[in-house]
Amino acid sequence: MSEPPTATTELTSQYSAQVAEDLERNLKEQERLSAEIDALQAQLAALRHDNTVLVSIQQALGVSPAPAAEPVTPVPAPRTKQQPTAKAAGKRKQAEKTAAPARKRASKKTTAKTPAASSATPTLVDLVREHLADQKEPRSAAEITTALAQQHPERTIKTTVVRTTLEGLVAKTHAQRAKQGASVYYTAPETAAPATQDASAAEPSA
C-alpha cells in the first residue's frame, strides 16, 4: 500500500525540478535579449550623436547638407516577462493534481532562486557605469575593457561593445566624454565637468 504515495512523491519532485529549471532558463534568456537590446539602443544613440556633430561641422564649413534620411525608429525594449512554456505549464498542472503541498514548497524555492539568478549576472551597462563611478581620472574605452575583462574573466567583453555602451550612457547623461587629441576619454558625471570644460576651451584653438 506504500507504493502509490512513493511514486507520487517521486513524480512530484521530478516535475518540480523540471519547472524550476524551465523558469531559470526562461529568465536567463530574457536577460540575454535585454542586454542585446540595450547594446543596440546605445549604438543607435551613439550614431545619432555622431550625426549631429558631423552636421554641425558641415554647417560650419559652409557645405550644403545632404538630404536628411528618415529617422530610424528605436527598437522597443520588452519589459513584460514571458509566460512559462506550454510544456512547463502542463507539467505544473499535473503536479498540482498529484500533490498540492509539494507544489507550494517547490514554488517557494523557485521564487527564492529568481532574484539570485537575476542579480548574480549584472549587465554590461551596469558594470561600465560602476567602473566609471569608481575612477577618479578619465578612462578610454580600451582601458575600461581591459579592467572589466580582468574583473570578470568569465565574460567576453569587447572594446567595440564597451565603446557603444559608453556612448549610450553619454546620451542618457549617465556619463561624460572629453577629447584629448585623437583620443576620447569617459568619466562619471560628477567628475567629468573639469575635463569637459578643458576640452571645450581647447576646441576653438584647434
C-alpha positions as CSV (number, residue, x, y, z in Angstrom):
1,M,0.0,0.0,0.0
2,S,3.0,2.3,0.3
3,E,3.9,2.2,-3.4
4,P,1.4,4.8,-4.7
5,P,2.4,7.6,-2.3
6,T,6.1,6.9,-3.0
7,A,5.6,7.1,-6.8
8,T,3.6,10.2,-6.4
9,T,6.3,11.9,-4.3
10,E,9.0,11.0,-6.9
11,L,6.8,12.2,-9.7
12,T,6.2,15.5,-7.9
13,S,9.9,16.0,-7.3
14,Q,10.7,15.4,-10.9
15,Y,8.0,17.8,-12.1
16,S,9.0,20.5,-9.6
17,A,12.7,20.3,-10.6
18,Q,11.8,20.5,-14.3
19,V,9.5,23.5,-13.7
20,A,12.3,25.3,-11.8
21,E,14.8,24.5,-14.5
22,D,12.5,25.8,-17.2
23,L,11.8,29.0,-15.3
24,E,15.5,29.6,-14.7
25,R,16.3,29.1,-18.4
26,N,13.5,31.5,-19.3
27,L,14.8,34.2,-17.1
28,K,18.4,33.8,-18.4
29,E,17.1,34.1,-22.0
30,Q,15.2,37.3,-21.1
31,E,18.3,38.8,-19.5
32,R,20.4,37.9,-22.6
33,L,17.9,39.5,-25.0
34,S,17.5,42.6,-22.8
35,A,21.3,43.1,-22.8
36,E,21.5,42.8,-26.6
37,I,18.6,45.3,-27.0
38,D,20.4,47.8,-24.6
39,A,23.6,47.5,-26.6
40,L,21.7,48.1,-29.9
41,Q,20.0,51.1,-28.4
42,A,23.3,52.5,-27.1
43,Q,24.8,52.0,-30.6
44,L,21.9,53.9,-32.2
45,A,22.2,56.7,-29.7
46,A,26.0,57.0,-30.5
47,L,25.3,57.1,-34.2
48,R,22.7,59.8,-33.8
49,H,25.2,61.8,-31.7
50,D,27.9,61.5,-34.3
51,N,25.4,62.5,-37.0
52,T,24.6,65.7,-35.1
53,V,28.3,66.5,-34.7
54,L,29.0,65.9,-38.4
55,V,26.1,68.1,-39.4
56,S,27.4,70.9,-37.2
57,I,30.9,70.6,-38.7
58,Q,29.4,70.6,-42.2
59,Q,27.4,73.7,-41.5
60,A,30.4,75.5,-40.0
61,L,32.4,74.7,-43.2
62,G,29.6,76.2,-45.3
63,V,29.0,72.9,-47.2
64,S,25.4,72.2,-48.4
65,P,24.0,69.4,-46.2
66,A,23.0,66.2,-47.9
67,P,19.2,65.3,-47.9
68,A,18.3,64.1,-44.5
69,A,17.4,60.4,-44.2
70,E,14.3,59.3,-42.5
71,P,14.8,58.8,-38.7
72,V,15.2,55.2,-37.6
73,T,12.6,54.1,-35.1
74,P,14.2,52.9,-31.9
75,V,13.9,49.2,-31.1
76,P,11.4,48.9,-28.2
77,A,12.8,47.0,-25.2
78,P,10.5,44.4,-23.9
79,R,9.6,45.0,-20.3
80,T,7.0,42.3,-19.7
81,K,8.0,38.8,-18.5
82,Q,7.2,35.9,-20.8
83,Q,4.9,33.3,-19.6
84,P,6.2,29.8,-18.9
85,T,6.3,27.4,-21.9
86,A,3.3,25.2,-22.6
87,K,5.3,22.2,-21.7
88,A,6.2,23.6,-18.3
89,A,2.6,24.8,-17.7
90,G,1.3,21.3,-18.5
91,K,3.7,19.7,-16.1
92,R,2.9,22.2,-13.3
93,K,-0.9,21.4,-13.7
94,Q,-0.2,17.7,-13.4
95,A,2.0,18.2,-10.4
96,E,-0.8,20.3,-8.7
97,K,-3.2,17.5,-9.1
98,T,-0.9,14.9,-7.6
99,A,0.5,16.8,-4.6
100,A,-0.5,20.4,-3.9
101,P,1.6,20.9,-0.7
102,A,4.7,19.7,-2.5
103,R,4.0,22.1,-5.3
104,K,3.8,25.0,-2.9
105,R,7.2,24.2,-1.4
106,A,8.6,24.0,-4.9
107,S,7.1,27.3,-5.8
108,K,8.8,29.0,-2.8
109,K,12.1,27.5,-3.8
110,T,11.7,28.8,-7.3
111,T,10.7,32.2,-6.2
112,A,13.8,32.3,-4.0
113,K,16.0,31.4,-6.9
114,T,14.6,34.0,-9.2
115,P,16.2,37.2,-7.6
116,A,19.5,35.4,-7.2
117,A,19.7,34.4,-10.8
118,S,18.9,38.0,-11.9
119,S,21.3,39.8,-9.5
120,A,24.2,37.3,-10.0
121,T,24.8,38.5,-13.6
122,P,24.8,42.3,-13.9
123,T,24.5,43.8,-17.4
124,L,27.4,45.3,-19.2
125,V,25.8,48.8,-18.8
126,D,25.8,48.4,-15.0
127,L,29.4,47.2,-15.0
128,V,30.6,50.1,-17.1
129,R,28.6,52.7,-15.0
130,E,30.0,51.3,-11.7
131,H,33.5,51.3,-13.1
132,L,33.3,54.9,-14.1
133,A,31.9,55.9,-10.7
134,D,34.9,54.2,-9.0
135,Q,37.5,56.1,-11.2
136,K,39.0,59.5,-10.3
137,E,40.5,60.1,-13.7
138,P,39.1,59.8,-17.3
139,R,39.4,56.4,-18.9
140,S,39.3,55.3,-22.5
141,A,37.1,52.6,-23.9
142,A,40.2,50.3,-24.2
143,E,41.2,50.9,-20.6
144,I,37.7,50.2,-19.3
145,T,37.5,47.0,-21.4
146,T,40.8,45.7,-20.0
147,A,39.8,46.4,-16.4
148,L,36.4,44.8,-16.8
149,A,37.9,41.7,-18.5
150,Q,40.3,41.3,-15.5
151,Q,37.4,41.7,-13.0
152,H,35.1,39.3,-14.9
153,P,37.2,36.7,-16.7
154,E,34.1,34.5,-17.2
155,R,32.6,37.1,-19.5
156,T,33.6,38.0,-23.1
157,I,34.0,41.8,-23.2
158,K,34.9,43.6,-26.4
159,T,36.1,47.1,-26.8
160,T,33.6,47.9,-29.5
161,V,30.7,46.9,-27.3
162,V,32.1,48.8,-24.4
163,R,32.5,52.0,-26.5
164,T,28.9,51.6,-27.7
165,T,27.7,51.2,-24.2
166,L,29.7,54.3,-23.1
167,E,28.1,56.4,-25.9
168,G,24.7,55.2,-24.8
169,L,25.5,56.4,-21.2
170,V,26.7,59.7,-22.6
171,A,23.4,60.1,-24.5
172,K,21.5,59.5,-21.3
173,T,23.7,61.9,-19.3
174,H,24.9,59.0,-17.2
175,A,28.5,59.6,-18.3
176,Q,30.6,62.4,-19.8
177,R,33.2,62.2,-22.5
178,A,36.1,64.5,-23.3
179,K,38.5,64.5,-26.3
180,Q,42.2,64.8,-25.7
181,G,44.0,65.0,-29.0
182,A,42.8,62.0,-31.1
183,S,41.7,60.0,-28.0
184,V,38.3,60.0,-26.3
185,Y,38.0,59.6,-22.6
186,Y,35.0,58.9,-20.4
187,T,34.2,59.8,-16.8
188,A,31.2,59.7,-14.4
189,P,29.0,62.8,-14.4
190,E,30.2,64.0,-11.0
191,T,33.9,64.2,-12.0
192,A,33.6,64.9,-15.7
193,A,32.9,68.7,-15.6
194,P,36.6,69.9,-15.5
195,A,37.7,67.6,-18.3
196,T,34.7,68.6,-20.4
197,Q,35.5,72.3,-19.9
198,D,39.1,71.8,-20.8
199,A,38.1,70.1,-23.9
200,S,35.6,72.8,-24.8
201,A,38.3,75.5,-24.2
202,A,40.7,73.7,-26.5
203,E,38.3,73.3,-29.4
204,P,38.4,77.0,-30.6
205,S,42.2,76.9,-30.8
206,A,42.0,73.8,-33.0
